[in-house]
Amino acid sequence: MPSMEIDRRAFLALALALALAGGAAPRALWAAAQADPLYLAARRRGERYEAVVLGPDGRDRLAVPMPARGHSFALDAPRRRAVVFGRQPGFFAVAFSVDGARPPQALAAAPQRHFFGHGLFLPDGQRMLATENDYEAGRGVLGVYDASAGGGYRRLGEFDTAGIGPHEALLLPDGKTVCVANGGILTHPDYGKLELNLDSMRASLAYLDASDGRLLEKVELDPALHRLSIRHLAVAADGAVWFGCQHMGPRSERPALVGRHRRGRAIELYAGPAETLRGFRNYIGSVAAGDGGRVIATSSPVGGQVAYWDSATGRCLGVTALADGCGVAPLETGGFLISSGLGAMVHGGPDGGAQAMLEAGGQVSWDNHLRRYAA
């Protein structure tokens, strides 16, 4: 299969690049930034793809090479490590120390599986879970990896996600339950990101027991909204799961793209003002919780805007305009750090203002996600 052969070559090239790069980090920069909040992002810089650790000033603390576009991260702050996943369909991941203390490690997707770009560590650091596609069977799984000391991220098995196309998964505050956004879209790497089941797709939120993958609860959108794909997640202050969708139906349709779910209840959808809904252009690219979980940010790179929501009431609080803005992560001082595929990075919030940190242009393009690293 040609696509598989290309990805095997890319993985071998990545392993060699990591071996040559070693684990050396700019130690002086790291030592000077111990008290600072840090942010992780994937980017393209010229002809190179990198996973980077950034300070609050936007300066690099660490850069790790990748063979292709990255997407998002699994974070293990207590042990100062992270894993970056290749963008869907991703056949590589890279495990690395956030402080550069140990050499990065290249990870390959299991046979007949690919990464969707998201993952998480369990609280004890013994296992890592990654959203994956069992593309021959057409089902979603969470790959389970040995993240213990000496485990080498060996794949231990997988959990069924009770759906198709699991994109983002996150751990709930109880530390025992994983919420999975099953996007509902059937894909196969032989056809890239082509959607193979638009007429029958059904998105869902699935709640799994993190210890054994047992399905605890599953909720779906109304059948009339079956072309909404649930993609990204965040947890609010009260423990509710907020999510963002992409609409795969006609462009003339304008369904609500932002929702909230509380365990044991029905899904609630929020459209916001008509101008804001129209500005999303049927696409939410990232969701993040800030201000102690009281404010939810939802970004649309297609529409060039980030909208903010009161997590208690569902009221839209305001919008920040940023061309191709997608990555969003909470700032320690309030508001959000927002990155753009055009290279810009700004501070934004519900008041609509945008304070530039990095200007657009040059050779840098930020990918869809920013993750705040909280030690």
Secondary structure, DSSP 8 states (H G I E B T S, - for coil): -HHHHHHHHHHHHHHHHHHHHTT---HHHHHHTTTS-EEEEEEEETTEEEEEEE-TTS-EEEEEEESS-EEEEEEEGGGTEEEEEESSSB-EEEEEETTS-S--EEEE--TTEEEEEEEEE-TTSSEEEEEEEETTTTEEEEEEEE-STTTTTEEEEEEE-SSS-EEEEEE-TTSSEEEEEE------GGGTT--S-TTT---EEEEEETTT--EEEEEE--GGGTTEEEEEEEE-TTS-EEEEEEE-S-TT-----EEEE-TTS--EEE--SHHHHHHHTTB--EEEEETTTTEEEEEETTTTEEEEEETTT--EEEEEE-TTEEEEEE-TTSSEEEEETTS-EEEE-TT--EEEEE-S-TTEEEEEEEEEE--
